[in-house]
Amino acid sequence: LDRLSPIGRAYARLERTARLFGVLLRPGDTALERGKRTARTLREEGVPIMTITDAYITERYAPRPPDVSEEKRVESAWRRIRRILFRRWLRRKVQAASGDE
């Protein structure tokens, strides 16, 4: 992940996290298809997921590099997703430990 841009890193983390939460990301899917599938599965995080996905697509295919404000927007979106998914993961662990699945 070190060689990726800040936006590329956020997108790679998003894909890795999506898989951990059971989102099926097929090898032939486009970044947009993967982003939409992830946003549908993890509904509460849909807006920040699409923020990262859209920025990644723009970075990869647009003729201009992203500006600093776009990178900050993506970093903020990733922090929000990470915080929400950590809470979701923690809830699952507590429920499993208490037998309330």
PyRosetta script that sets phi, psi and omega in degrees:
from pyrosetta import init, pose_from_sequence

init()
pose = pose_from_sequence("LDRLSPIGRAYARLERTARLFGVLLRPGDTALERGKRTARTLREEGVPIMTITDAYITERYAPRPPDVSEEKRVESAWRRIRRILFRRWLRRKVQAASGDE")
pose.set_psi(1, -18.7)
pose.set_omega(1, -176.0)
pose.set_phi(2, -63.0)
pose.set_psi(2, -31.6)
pose.set_omega(2, -177.4)
pose.set_phi(3, -82.8)
pose.set_psi(3, -8.9)
pose.set_omega(3, -179.1)
pose.set_phi(4, -81.2)
pose.set_psi(4, 156.9)
pose.set_omega(4, 173.2)
pose.set_phi(5, -69.8)
pose.set_psi(5, 166.5)
pose.set_omega(5, 176.3)
pose.set_phi(6, -55.3)
pose.set_psi(6, -39.0)
pose.set_omega(6, 179.3)
pose.set_phi(7, -70.4)
pose.set_psi(7, -43.1)
pose.set_omega(7, 177.5)
pose.set_phi(8, -61.4)
pose.set_psi(8, -39.2)
pose.set_omega(8, 177.2)
pose.set_phi(9, -63.2)
pose.set_psi(9, -45.0)
pose.set_omega(9, 179.6)
pose.set_phi(10, -62.0)
pose.set_psi(10, -40.9)
pose.set_omega(10, 179.8)
pose.set_phi(11, -66.7)
pose.set_psi(11, -41.7)
pose.set_omega(11, 178.4)
pose.set_phi(12, -63.0)
pose.set_psi(12, -41.4)
pose.set_omega(12, 177.3)
pose.set_phi(13, -64.4)
pose.set_psi(13, -40.2)
pose.set_omega(13, 178.7)
pose.set_phi(14, -60.3)
pose.set_psi(14, -46.2)
pose.set_omega(14, 179.4)
pose.set_phi(15, -63.4)
pose.set_psi(15, -43.8)
pose.set_omega(15, 179.6)
pose.set_phi(16, -62.3)
pose.set_psi(16, -43.9)
pose.set_omega(16, 179.4)
pose.set_phi(17, -65.9)
pose.set_psi(17, -39.7)
pose.set_omega(17, 178.8)
pose.set_phi(18, -58.3)
pose.set_psi(18, -44.5)
pose.set_omega(18, 179.1)
pose.set_phi(19, -61.9)
pose.set_psi(19, -40.4)
pose.set_omega(19, 179.1)
pose.set_phi(20, -61.6)
pose.set_psi(20, -29.6)
pose.set_omega(20, 179.7)
pose.set_phi(21, -95.9)
pose.set_psi(21, 15.3)
pose.set_omega(21, 171.8)
pose.set_phi(22, 85.1)
pose.set_psi(22, 14.1)
pose.set_omega(22, 178.1)
pose.set_phi(23, -78.5)
pose.set_psi(23, 127.6)
pose.set_omega(23, 179.0)
pose.set_phi(24, -81.8)
pose.set_psi(24, 111.1)
pose.set_omega(24, 178.2)
pose.set_phi(25, -110.8)
pose.set_psi(25, 106.6)
pose.set_omega(25, -177.3)
pose.set_phi(26, -81.8)
pose.set_psi(26, 144.6)
pose.set_omega(26, -178.2)
pose.set_phi(27, -57.7)
pose.set_psi(27, -32.8)
pose.set_omega(27, -177.9)
pose.set_phi(28, -84.4)
pose.set_psi(28, -4.8)
pose.set_omega(28, -179.1)
pose.set_phi(29, -73.3)
pose.set_psi(29, 148.1)
pose.set_omega(29, 174.0)
pose.set_phi(30, -78.4)
pose.set_psi(30, 167.4)
pose.set_omega(30, 176.9)
pose.set_phi(31, -59.7)
pose.set_psi(31, -38.7)
pose.set_omega(31, 179.2)
pose.set_phi(32, -64.9)
pose.set_psi(32, -43.5)
pose.set_omega(32, 178.3)
pose.set_phi(33, -63.2)
pose.set_psi(33, -40.9)
pose.set_omega(33, 178.4)
pose.set_phi(34, -65.7)
pose.set_psi(34, -42.7)
pose.set_omega(34, 178.7)
pose.set_phi(35, -62.2)
pose.set_psi(35, -45.4)
pose.set_omega(35, 179.4)
pose.set_phi(36, -63.6)
pose.set_psi(36, -41.9)
pose.set_omega(36, 179.3)
pose.set_phi(37, -64.1)
pose.set_psi(37, -42.1)
pose.set_omega(37, 179.1)
pose.set_phi(38, -64.7)
pose.set_psi(38, -43.6)
pose.set_omega(38, 179.8)
pose.set_phi(39, -64.0)
pose.set_psi(39, -37.2)
pose.set_omega(39, 177.9)
pose.set_phi(40, -67.7)
pose.set_psi(40, -39.1)
pose.set_omega(40, -178.1)
pose.set_phi(41, -73.3)
pose.set_psi(41, -42.7)
pose.set_omega(41, -178.6)
pose.set_phi(42, -106.2)
pose.set_psi(42, 64.3)
pose.set_omega(42, -169.7)
pose.set_phi(43, -50.1)
pose.set_psi(43, -43.4)
pose.set_omega(43, -176.4)
pose.set_phi(44, -59.1)
pose.set_psi(44, -25.8)
pose.set_omega(44, -177.7)
pose.set_phi(45, -104.7)
pose.set_psi(45, 14.4)
pose.set_omega(45, -173.2)
pose.set_phi(46, -55.9)
pose.set_psi(46, -45.8)
pose.set_omega(46, -177.7)
pose.set_phi(47, -65.1)
pose.set_psi(47, -51.3)
pose.set_omega(47, 179.0)
pose.set_phi(48, -65.9)
pose.set_psi(48, -30.0)
pose.set_omega(48, 175.8)
pose.set_phi(49, -62.1)
pose.set_psi(49, -44.5)
pose.set_omega(49, -179.7)
pose.set_phi(50, -73.2)
pose.set_psi(50, -27.7)
pose.set_omega(50, 173.7)
pose.set_phi(51, -60.2)
pose.set_psi(51, -47.6)
pose.set_omega(51, 179.4)
pose.set_phi(52, -65.8)
pose.set_psi(52, -45.3)
pose.set_omega(52, -178.5)
pose.set_phi(53, -61.4)
pose.set_psi(53, -47.7)
pose.set_omega(53, -179.5)
pose.set_phi(54, -62.2)
pose.set_psi(54, -41.3)
pose.set_omega(54, 179.2)
pose.set_phi(55, -65.5)
pose.set_psi(55, -38.6)
pose.set_omega(55, 178.9)
pose.set_phi(56, -63.8)
pose.set_psi(56, -45.4)
pose.set_omega(56, 179.2)
pose.set_phi(57, -61.8)
pose.set_psi(57, -44.9)
pose.set_omega(57, 179.1)
pose.set_phi(58, -61.4)
pose.set_psi(58, -45.3)
pose.set_omega(58, -179.9)
pose.set_phi(59, -60.9)
pose.set_psi(59, -41.1)
pose.set_omega(59, -176.6)
pose.set_phi(60, -73.6)
pose.set_psi(60, -35.9)
pose.set_omega(60, -168.6)
pose.set_phi(61, -117.6)
pose.set_psi(61, -11.0)
pose.set_omega(61, -179.7)
pose.set_phi(62, -83.3)
pose.set_psi(62, 153.2)
pose.set_omega(62, -178.7)
pose.set_phi(63, -77.0)
pose.set_psi(63, 0.0)
pose.set_omega(63, -178.7)
pose.set_phi(64, -123.2)
pose.set_psi(64, 147.2)
pose.set_omega(64, 176.7)
pose.set_phi(65, -74.6)
pose.set_psi(65, 156.0)
pose.set_omega(65, 177.9)
pose.set_phi(66, -68.0)
pose.set_psi(66, 151.6)
pose.set_omega(66, 177.4)
pose.set_phi(67, -93.1)
pose.set_psi(67, 172.4)
pose.set_omega(67, -176.1)
pose.set_phi(68, -60.9)
pose.set_psi(68, -38.1)
pose.set_omega(68, -179.0)
pose.set_phi(69, -65.1)
pose.set_psi(69, -35.3)
pose.set_omega(69, 177.3)
pose.set_phi(70, -66.7)
pose.set_psi(70, -42.2)
pose.set_omega(70, 178.1)
pose.set_phi(71, -62.5)
pose.set_psi(71, -40.3)
pose.set_omega(71, 178.6)
pose.set_phi(72, -66.3)
pose.set_psi(72, -39.5)
pose.set_omega(72, 177.7)
pose.set_phi(73, -61.2)
pose.set_psi(73, -42.1)
pose.set_omega(73, 179.7)
pose.set_phi(74, -67.8)
pose.set_psi(74, -43.2)
pose.set_omega(74, 177.8)
pose.set_phi(75, -60.4)
pose.set_psi(75, -40.5)
pose.set_omega(75, 177.6)
pose.set_phi(76, -64.4)
pose.set_psi(76, -42.6)
pose.set_omega(76, 178.6)
pose.set_phi(77, -62.0)
pose.set_psi(77, -43.0)
pose.set_omega(77, 179.6)
pose.set_phi(78, -63.8)
pose.set_psi(78, -43.0)
pose.set_omega(78, 178.3)
pose.set_phi(79, -59.9)
pose.set_psi(79, -40.8)
pose.set_omega(79, 179.0)
pose.set_phi(80, -63.9)
pose.set_psi(80, -46.8)
pose.set_omega(80, 179.4)
pose.set_phi(81, -60.0)
pose.set_psi(81, -47.5)
pose.set_omega(81, -177.8)
pose.set_phi(82, -59.3)
pose.set_psi(82, -44.0)
pose.set_omega(82, -179.3)
pose.set_phi(83, -63.5)
pose.set_psi(83, -45.6)
pose.set_omega(83, -178.5)
pose.set_phi(84, -67.4)
pose.set_psi(84, -43.8)
pose.set_omega(84, -178.7)
pose.set_phi(85, -69.8)
pose.set_psi(85, -31.9)
pose.set_omega(85, 175.9)
pose.set_phi(86, -63.4)
pose.set_psi(86, -43.0)
pose.set_omega(86, 177.6)
pose.set_phi(87, -61.3)
pose.set_psi(87, -42.7)
pose.set_omega(87, 179.5)
pose.set_phi(88, -62.1)
pose.set_psi(88, -45.0)
pose.set_omega(88, 179.4)
pose.set_phi(89, -62.4)
pose.set_psi(89, -44.1)
pose.set_omega(89, -179.3)
pose.set_phi(90, -62.8)
pose.set_psi(90, -41.7)
pose.set_omega(90, 177.1)
pose.set_phi(91, -58.6)
pose.set_psi(91, -43.4)
pose.set_omega(91, 178.5)
pose.set_phi(92, -61.0)
pose.set_psi(92, -43.2)
pose.set_omega(92, -179.4)
pose.set_phi(93, -63.2)
pose.set_psi(93, -43.8)
pose.set_omega(93, -179.7)
pose.set_phi(94, -64.9)
pose.set_psi(94, -43.4)
pose.set_omega(94, 178.8)
pose.set_phi(95, -63.5)
pose.set_psi(95, -41.3)
pose.set_omega(95, 179.2)
pose.set_phi(96, -65.0)
pose.set_psi(96, -39.4)
pose.set_omega(96, -179.3)
pose.set_phi(97, -68.1)
pose.set_psi(97, -32.8)
pose.set_omega(97, -178.5)
pose.set_phi(98, -92.6)
pose.set_psi(98, -3.7)
pose.set_omega(98, 178.9)
pose.set_phi(99, 77.9)
pose.set_psi(99, 19.5)
pose.set_omega(99, -177.9)
pose.set_phi(100, -96.9)
pose.set_psi(100, 25.8)
pose.set_omega(100, -176.4)
pose.set_phi(101, -58.6)
pose.dump_pdb("model.pdb")
